[in-house]
């Protein structure tokens, strides 16, 4: 009985390993969805007028979450479309001023290192374009207008395949974008810097 159980377990490990190897070997023609959560470290921004220079809006680390689609063009190349949302507090000299929020609509490409990777572990690097839709809610309840800006990103991550169609994901991403104007009742009151670094963890599911 023990021998039979051992043989069955070995057979299952072999079958799963074969499936994982196929999944990790090439992404060409495959379509998947990704869900991820993590944390984001935002850049500080310029304080609201009429405060003098040197008073920065110090931002807190915030949570980030979202998801998207991945499509394999070739063995080593894939396209990604992602939407993430983050919200984080901002303060001046220790006094809470309110919360920034950013919705990042991102289109990018990645190069996947499948040729020399372990059977179920696929590192990748990538980059692309980002549309950053920004907002700010003050601690007094006022909603300020923050411009939408375009930026770029670079990223690096790892897919760890549990099964042919299921992988765990970890990714480090940096976003670089120009300052966005902060306006209130038609007048500019400051600048928001959308530059950030984020670390996320998630799951990918492939349909084929």
N, C-alpha and C positions, 0 to 999 in steps of 0.2 A: 504493500500500500504506500509506504513512504517513497519507494523507488518510483512508483507511478506519479505521485504528486510532484516529486523533483523533476521528472521528465516533462510533465505538463508545464511546470513553471519555467523550465529552460526553453521549452518550445514557445511559450508566450513571450518571454524576453527576446528570443530570436526574431519572432514576428514583429514585435513592437520596434525593435532596433532596425529591422529592415525598412519598416514604414517610415521611421524617423529619418533614416539615412536618405530615403527618397525625397522627403520633405525638405531636408536641409541642403540637398544637393543642388536644386534649381528652383527658382520661383517663377520661371517663364510661364505665362499664360494663367497664372493663379490669381484669384481674387479673394481678398479677405477683409475683415472688419477688425478694428482695434479699439479697445477701451482702456483708458489710463487715468490714474490719479497721481498726485505728487505734491511737491512744494516748489515755490518760485521765489527767487531772490531779486527784487526789483532795484533799479537805480534810484537814487535820490533825485528830487526835482527842485525847481526854484520856488521860493516862497511867494505867497500872494502879495501884490502891491497893496498898500504903500510901505510894507516892511522894507528896511534897508537891506542892501546886498549882504550876503553872508548868513542869512537866515534861510537854511535849506528846509524843504519839506522832507523830513526823514521818513522813509518807508519801512514797513515791517515785512517780514517774510510771510507770504500768503500761500494758501492752498490753490492748486490748479487741477482741473479735471476736464475730460472731454473724450473725443474719439474721432474715428475717420475710416477711410478706405485705403487699401493698398492693392496695387495691380502690378504683376510681374511682366516687364517688357521682354527681358532677356534672362539668361541664366544668372547674371550678376547684377542686373539693374531692375529697379522697381520705381514706380511713381506712387506718391502718397498725397492724399487730401485729408486734412485734419481741421477740426474746430475745437478750440479749448476756451475755457472761461476761468478767470482768476479774479480775486478780490483781495485787497490788502489795505491796511490802515496807513495813515500819514499823520505826522505830528511835527510841530515846530517848538523847539526848546522844551520838549517833554509834554507839551499840551496837544491832546488829540484834536486834529482839525477835521477829520472825516475819512472816507474810504474811496480809493480809486478802484475801478473795475475795468477789465480789458477782455474783449472777445477777439481771439486771434484766429483768422481764417487763413490757413496755410496750404500752399501747394509746393511740393518739393520732390526731389529724386534722391535715391540712395544707391550706393554701391555695396554689394554684399560679398563678403569674403568667404565664399563657399568652397573654394578649391583646396585650401590647406587647413580647413576648420575641423574640429572634432565632429563626430557623427551627428550630434544633436545640438550643437552650439554654433550660431551664425552671427559673428560681429558685422557691423555695417557703419558706414559714414554717409552723411548726406548734407544737403543744403537746399535752399529755395527761397520763395517770396512769401511775405506775410502782409495781410491787411489787418491793422490793429484798430478796432472800434472801441474807443475809450469813453469813460465817464467818471464823474466824481460826485459824491453825496457828502455834504458838509455835516458836521456834528450838530448844527443848528436846524438841519432838515432841508436846507436849500440844495437844489440840484444844479450843478454848474456844467456848462458845455465844455467838452474837451474834444479837440479836432481828431478826426480819423486820419491815420497816417499809414504809409507803406514802408515796409522794412525788409530785411533779409535775415535768414537764419542759417546756422550750421549746427549739425547734430552728430552724435555717435551713440551707438547702442548695441544691444545684444538680444537676439531671439533664441530662447531655449525651448526646443521642441519636445513636448511631452508625448504627443501623437502626431501623425501625419498632418492633421488639420488643426492642431491646437498647440500654441506656443506661448510661453511667458516672455514678457518684454521689459527691458529696462533701458532708459534713454536719458542722456544728458544733452540739453539744447540751449544754445545761446541765441538771443534775438538782438539785432542792432537796428535802430530806427531813429529818425530825427525827432526833435522835440515837437510836442503838440501844444498849441495855444489853449490855455484855460480862460474861458470868458464867462462873465456874469452880467446879465442885463445889457448885453451888447458891448461891454468893455473888457479888454484883456486884463486879467488879474494875476497871471503867472504862466509857467511852462511846465509841462509834464514830460518826463523822459521815459519812453516805453522800453528802453533797453533792459534786458533781464537775462538771468540764467535760471533754468529749471531742471529738476530731476524728477522723472516720472517712472511709475511701475504699472504694468498692465498685462492684458491678455490679447492675443491675436487668434481669430478663428478664420480659417480658410474654407471656402465653400467647395473647392475642388482640389 
